[in-house]
Amino acid sequence: MHALIVEDQFICRKVLQTILSKFGECEIAVDGNEAIEAFKLAWEENNPYNLICLDIVMPNINGREALKAIRDIENQMGVNDDQRVKIIMTTALDDADSVVESYKGGATAYLVKPVLKDKIIDELNRLGLIE
């Protein structure tokens, strides 16, 4: 698995990196700008991400804007549905509007912080990223 963790808070990045690094290569971005650039670069290097964990509330470009940009790039590149990156929104926002807007924007899953190891591993299994 090739994963990108997009999170502006150090502790949250570290927790996700510790969990996900057991399943493959993990890279870090601290805001939506870096996430979009990392996403593009991974495709250019022929090593696209299988998973992006994307925080919603971040400086510069927030998670929803980054999600839209990533899905737009995939559409422009003609990426098939089965090749699209799995995007798990990771956020402290636990309201129905945030969940609905994330799924409308193309999120694959939604986890409320704190992201617990068991929850993320269950989600990775459900998405077919690990066995």
C-alpha positions as CSV (number, residue, x, y, z in Angstrom):
1,M,0.0,0.0,0.0
2,H,1.2,3.5,-0.9
3,A,-0.4,6.1,1.4
4,L,-0.5,9.8,1.9
5,I,-1.4,11.3,5.2
6,V,-2.6,14.9,4.9
7,E,-2.8,16.5,8.4
8,D,-1.7,19.8,9.8
9,Q,-1.4,18.6,13.4
10,F,1.9,16.8,14.2
11,I,0.4,14.3,16.7
12,C,-2.4,13.3,14.4
13,R,0.2,12.8,11.6
14,K,2.4,10.7,13.8
15,V,-0.4,8.5,15.0
16,L,-1.6,7.8,11.5
17,Q,1.9,7.2,10.2
18,T,2.6,4.7,13.0
19,I,-0.5,2.7,12.2
20,L,-0.3,2.9,8.4
21,S,3.5,2.3,8.0
22,K,3.0,-1.3,9.0
23,F,1.1,-1.8,5.8
24,G,3.3,0.0,3.3
25,E,5.0,3.3,2.3
26,C,3.6,6.4,4.0
27,E,4.2,10.0,2.9
28,I,3.1,13.2,4.6
29,A,1.6,16.5,3.5
30,V,0.7,19.3,6.0
31,D,-2.1,21.0,3.9
32,G,-4.2,20.7,0.9
33,N,-1.7,22.4,-1.4
34,E,1.0,19.8,-0.6
35,A,-1.6,17.0,-0.9
36,I,-2.5,18.0,-4.4
37,E,1.1,18.3,-5.5
38,A,2.0,15.0,-3.9
39,F,-0.9,13.3,-5.6
40,K,0.2,14.7,-9.0
41,L,3.8,13.7,-8.4
42,A,2.9,10.2,-7.4
43,W,1.1,9.7,-10.8
44,E,4.0,11.3,-12.7
45,E,6.4,8.8,-11.0
46,N,4.1,6.0,-11.9
47,N,3.5,5.2,-8.2
48,P,0.0,6.5,-7.4
49,Y,-1.4,6.4,-3.9
50,N,-3.8,3.6,-2.9
51,L,-4.9,5.6,0.1
52,I,-5.1,9.2,1.2
53,C,-6.1,10.1,4.8
54,L,-7.3,13.7,4.4
55,D,-8.1,16.0,7.3
56,I,-10.9,18.5,6.6
57,V,-9.8,21.5,8.6
58,M,-6.4,22.7,7.5
59,P,-4.8,26.0,6.5
60,N,-4.5,27.2,2.9
61,I,-6.5,24.6,0.9
62,N,-8.8,22.6,3.2
63,G,-9.6,18.9,2.9
64,R,-12.8,19.3,1.0
65,E,-11.1,21.6,-1.6
66,A,-8.2,19.1,-1.9
67,L,-10.7,16.2,-2.3
68,K,-12.4,18.0,-5.1
69,A,-9.1,18.9,-6.8
70,I,-7.9,15.3,-6.6
71,R,-11.1,13.9,-8.0
72,D,-11.0,16.5,-10.8
73,I,-7.4,15.5,-11.7
74,E,-8.4,11.8,-11.8
75,N,-11.3,12.7,-14.1
76,Q,-9.0,14.7,-16.4
77,M,-6.6,11.8,-16.5
78,G,-9.4,9.4,-17.3
79,V,-8.7,7.2,-14.2
80,N,-11.1,4.3,-14.0
81,D,-13.3,4.0,-10.9
82,D,-11.4,0.9,-9.8
83,Q,-8.1,2.8,-10.0
84,R,-9.2,5.9,-8.1
85,V,-7.4,6.5,-4.8
86,K,-9.3,5.6,-1.7
87,I,-9.8,8.8,0.3
88,I,-10.6,8.6,4.0
89,M,-11.6,11.9,5.5
90,T,-10.2,12.2,9.0
91,T,-11.7,15.0,11.1
92,A,-13.0,16.2,14.4
93,L,-16.2,17.3,12.7
94,D,-18.8,14.8,13.7
95,D,-21.9,16.4,12.2
96,A,-24.2,15.1,9.5
97,D,-23.5,18.0,7.1
98,S,-19.7,17.3,7.1
99,V,-20.2,13.6,6.5
100,V,-22.7,14.2,3.6
101,E,-20.6,16.9,2.0
102,S,-17.5,14.7,2.2
103,Y,-19.3,11.8,0.4
104,K,-20.8,14.1,-2.1
105,G,-17.3,15.4,-2.9
106,G,-16.0,11.9,-3.6
107,A,-14.7,10.6,-0.2
108,T,-14.5,6.9,0.1
109,A,-14.9,6.8,3.9
110,Y,-15.1,9.2,6.9
111,L,-13.5,8.7,10.3
112,V,-13.9,11.0,13.3
113,K,-10.9,11.8,15.4
114,P,-9.3,10.6,17.4
115,V,-8.6,7.9,14.8
116,L,-8.3,4.7,16.6
117,K,-6.1,1.9,15.3
118,D,-8.9,-0.7,15.2
119,K,-11.2,1.7,13.3
120,I,-8.7,2.5,10.6
121,I,-7.6,-1.1,10.2
122,D,-11.3,-2.1,9.9
123,E,-11.7,0.5,7.2
124,L,-8.6,-0.6,5.3
125,N,-10.0,-4.1,5.3
126,R,-13.4,-2.9,4.1
127,L,-11.7,-1.0,1.3
128,G,-9.7,-4.0,0.3
129,L,-6.3,-2.2,0.9
130,I,-5.1,-4.9,3.4
131,E,-6.0,-8.5,4.2
